[in-house]
Amino acid sequence: MKLATFRHGAGPELGVVIDGDRIVPLSRLAPRLAADMIDLIANWKDIEGETRRVVAEATETLALVEVKLLAPVPRPSKIMAIGLNYADHIEETGAQKPANQIWFSKQVNAVTGPFDPVEIPRVSRFVDYEAEMVAVIGAGGRHITVEAAPAAVFGFCVGDDVSERYWQNRTPQWVLGKSFDTHAPFGPWITTSDEIADPHALGIRGLVNGELRQNSNTRNLVFNVWAQLAELSSVMTLFPGDVIFTGTPGGVGAAMKPPRPLKAGDTVRIEIDGLGALENPVVAEG
């Protein structure tokens, strides 16, 4: 099932994407089912059957092109992201393969929609793209084992860990360089885990103005998603709707010769097999 948050006239609504080009307006057809995406995820065990029934019997659908898709989880309680997690990206940065997982947070203000503009901040020197698969936490919890981790993931999205390299690298802590407004687009919807046979076998691509820059497969993750959840949940409770950026492959602009930062007027497209695509125009901060 492909679950989306969208706007069609009034405020944000929940929907289910069907047939590739239609959306069932779940919030209109079953308004008491869930208040928002986090509510739906948190109660999924109890409402999945009713959700599927509503979709199967829906007499009202909307054309996908007529709605505005928003970030599937507009206000997650936290966004965590792992660094240096594809071998080719590690090589292009000149770093050593990490013995331990390298984690940082992206602040919630960075969330933006799958087709919304990504800003070049006024204080920016070098904005870059990072194609990533995003895991959305379902049941969550603490001290999740590697074996139990698949059951803790509600679904997967496409993401772009947009990075301001100067701010990222001017101190040992990456949070500021990773947390500018609009620098965490993800979506276009959540594909539930039951539809993904193996999240570690998906082609992932990043394009700038149609030029293929990143081209890899999630099988090349150094630490896979299950190991990531085990590590994170050793430290913190993972809550329904939490967003995990799982790492980027090689091909980022900072590693090109010469380096190629994003500029206003560019378009960044991120694609992952089975999960859809983002396409974000790049603009100067208002």
C-alpha positions in Angstrom: 0.0 0.0 0.0 1.2 3.5 -0.9 0.1 6.0 1.8 0.4 9.7 1.2 -0.3 13.0 2.9 -1.7 15.5 0.4 -3.6 18.7 0.0 -6.6 19.2 -2.3 -8.2 22.5 -1.4 -8.4 22.4 2.4 -5.8 21.2 4.9 -3.6 18.1 4.8 -5.4 14.8 4.2 -4.4 11.1 4.2 -4.7 9.2 1.0 -3.8 5.9 -0.7 -2.3 5.9 -4.1 -3.8 3.3 -6.5 -3.3 2.4 -10.1 -0.2 4.7 -10.3 -2.3 7.8 -11.0 -5.2 8.0 -8.6 -5.5 8.7 -4.9 -8.2 7.5 -2.5 -9.0 10.4 -0.1 -8.9 8.3 3.1 -9.6 11.2 5.4 -12.8 12.1 3.6 -14.1 8.5 3.3 -13.2 7.4 6.8 -12.5 10.6 8.9 -12.4 8.8 12.2 -9.8 6.3 11.0 -6.7 8.5 11.8 -6.0 12.1 12.4 -2.7 12.2 10.5 0.0 9.9 9.3 1.6 9.4 12.7 -1.7 8.4 14.2 -2.3 6.0 11.3 1.1 4.4 11.7 0.8 4.1 15.5 -2.6 2.4 15.2 -1.9 0.4 12.0 -2.2 -3.0 13.7 -5.8 -2.2 14.6 -6.9 -0.3 11.5 -5.1 -1.9 8.6 -8.1 -4.1 7.8 -10.5 -1.2 7.8 -8.1 0.9 5.8 -7.9 -1.8 3.1 -11.7 -2.2 3.1 -12.2 1.5 2.6 -9.8 1.5 -0.3 -11.3 -1.5 -1.9 -14.8 -0.1 -1.7 -13.9 3.5 -2.5 -16.3 5.3 -4.9 -14.4 8.5 -4.8 -10.9 9.0 -6.1 -8.8 12.0 -7.2 -6.3 12.3 -10.0 -2.8 12.3 -8.6 -1.9 15.2 -10.8 -4.6 17.3 -9.3 -3.4 17.1 -5.7 -0.3 18.4 -4.0 1.7 15.7 -2.3 3.3 16.7 1.0 6.0 15.0 3.0 4.3 11.8 4.1 5.1 12.5 7.7 5.1 16.4 7.9 6.3 16.6 11.5 8.1 13.4 12.6 9.3 13.4 16.2 12.9 12.9 14.9 14.9 12.5 11.8 18.1 10.5 12.0 20.6 10.0 9.2 23.7 7.9 8.9 26.9 9.1 7.2 29.5 7.2 5.1 27.4 4.1 4.5 28.2 3.2 0.9 31.6 2.0 -0.1 31.9 4.2 -3.2 30.8 7.3 -1.2 33.4 6.5 1.5 36.1 6.2 -1.2 35.2 9.5 -3.0 35.4 11.4 0.3 38.8 10.0 1.1 37.6 8.6 4.4 38.2 5.2 6.0 35.4 2.7 6.2 33.9 3.4 9.6 34.2 0.7 12.3 31.0 2.1 13.9 27.9 3.7 12.5 28.1 7.5 12.2 24.8 9.2 13.1 23.6 12.7 13.0 20.2 14.4 13.2 18.4 16.5 10.7 16.0 18.9 12.4 12.3 18.7 11.7 12.3 22.2 10.1 14.2 20.7 7.2 11.2 18.6 6.1 9.7 19.5 2.8 7.5 17.9 0.1 8.6 15.6 -2.6 8.1 18.2 -5.4 8.7 21.4 -3.4 11.6 23.8 -3.8 14.9 23.2 -2.1 16.6 26.4 -1.1 20.1 27.7 -1.5 20.4 29.5 1.9 21.6 33.1 2.0 24.6 32.0 4.1 25.4 29.1 1.8 28.7 28.3 0.1 28.0 24.8 -1.3 24.7 23.0 -1.3 24.8 19.3 -2.3 22.4 16.4 -3.0 22.4 12.9 -1.5 20.1 10.3 -2.8 18.9 8.0 0.0 16.4 5.4 0.9 14.3 6.4 3.9 12.9 4.0 6.5 9.8 5.1 8.4 9.4 3.5 11.8 6.2 1.6 12.6 5.9 -0.1 16.0 9.3 1.3 17.1 10.5 0.7 20.6 13.8 0.3 22.4 16.6 -2.3 22.1 15.3 -3.7 18.8 17.3 -6.7 17.7 18.6 -7.1 14.2 16.2 -10.0 13.9 13.2 -8.0 15.1 14.1 -4.9 13.1 12.0 -5.7 9.9 8.8 -5.8 12.0 9.7 -2.4 13.4 9.7 -0.7 10.0 6.3 0.6 8.7 7.6 1.4 5.2 10.0 3.1 2.9 10.3 6.3 1.0 12.7 8.2 -1.3 14.8 10.9 0.3 17.4 13.6 -0.4 19.7 14.3 2.5 20.4 17.9 1.2 23.7 19.1 2.7 25.3 22.5 3.0 29.0 21.3 2.9 30.6 24.4 4.3 28.4 24.4 7.4 28.7 20.6 7.6 32.5 20.5 7.6 33.4 23.7 9.5 32.9 21.9 12.8 33.1 18.2 13.9 29.3 18.2 14.4 27.2 18.0 11.2 23.8 19.0 12.5 23.7 22.6 11.3 25.0 21.7 7.8 22.3 19.1 7.5 19.3 21.0 8.9 18.7 24.1 6.8 15.0 24.7 6.0 13.8 22.6 3.0 16.9 20.3 3.2 15.0 17.0 3.9 12.6 16.3 1.1 11.2 12.8 1.2 8.2 10.8 -0.2 6.4 10.9 -2.5 4.5 8.4 -0.3 5.3 5.6 2.1 5.3 2.2 0.5 4.4 -0.2 3.2 7.0 -2.9 4.1 4.8 -5.8 2.9 5.1 -4.5 -0.7 9.0 -4.5 -0.6 10.3 -8.1 -0.9 13.9 -6.9 0.0 14.7 -3.3 0.8 18.4 -4.2 0.4 18.0 -4.9 -3.4 16.7 -1.7 -4.8 18.2 0.4 -7.5 18.8 4.0 -6.4 19.6 7.0 -8.6 20.3 10.7 -8.3 20.0 13.1 -11.3 20.7 16.8 -11.6 19.1 18.5 -14.6 18.6 15.0 -16.1 22.3 14.1 -15.7 22.8 10.8 -13.9 25.1 11.5 -11.0 24.4 8.7 -8.5 23.6 5.1 -9.6 23.8 2.3 -7.1 21.8 -0.3 -5.3 20.8 -0.6 -1.6 22.6 -3.9 -1.4 25.7 -1.8 -1.2 24.9 -0.3 2.2 27.8 -0.9 4.6 25.4 -1.1 7.6 22.0 -2.4 6.4 18.7 -1.0 7.7 18.3 -3.7 10.3 21.7 -3.1 11.8 20.9 0.7 11.8 17.7 0.2 13.8 19.5 -2.1 16.3 22.2 0.6 16.8 19.8 3.5 17.1 17.4 1.8 19.4 20.2 0.9 21.8 20.4 4.6 22.5 16.9 6.1 22.0 13.3 5.0 21.7 12.1 4.9 18.2 8.6 6.2 17.8 5.9 5.6 15.1 6.6 8.0 12.1 10.3 8.6 13.0 12.3 9.0 9.8 15.6 7.3 9.1 17.9 8.4 6.2 19.9 5.3 5.5 22.9 6.6 3.6 24.0 7.9 0.1 26.1 6.2 -2.6 28.9 7.9 -4.5 28.5 10.7 -7.0 27.8 13.7 -4.8 28.7 17.1 -6.2 31.4 17.8 -3.6 33.4 14.8 -4.9 33.3 15.8 -8.5 36.3 17.2 -10.2 35.8 20.1 -10.2 33.2 20.2 -7.4 29.7 21.0 -8.6 27.4 22.6 -6.1 23.7 23.0 -6.7 22.6 26.4 -8.0 19.3 28.1 -8.3 17.5 26.8 -11.5 18.7 23.2 -11.1 16.3 20.3 -10.6 17.3 17.3 -8.5 15.5 14.0 -9.1 15.9 11.0 -6.8 14.6 7.6 -7.9 14.4 4.3 -6.1 13.0 1.1 -7.7 9.5 0.3 -6.3 9.4 3.5 -4.1 8.8 6.3 -6.6 10.7 9.5 -7.1 11.3 13.0 -5.8 11.8 16.0 -8.1 12.8 19.2 -6.4 13.6 22.5 -8.1 16.4 24.4 -6.5 15.8 28.1 -5.7 17.5 30.9 -3.8 16.2 31.5 -0.3 13.3 33.9 -0.5 
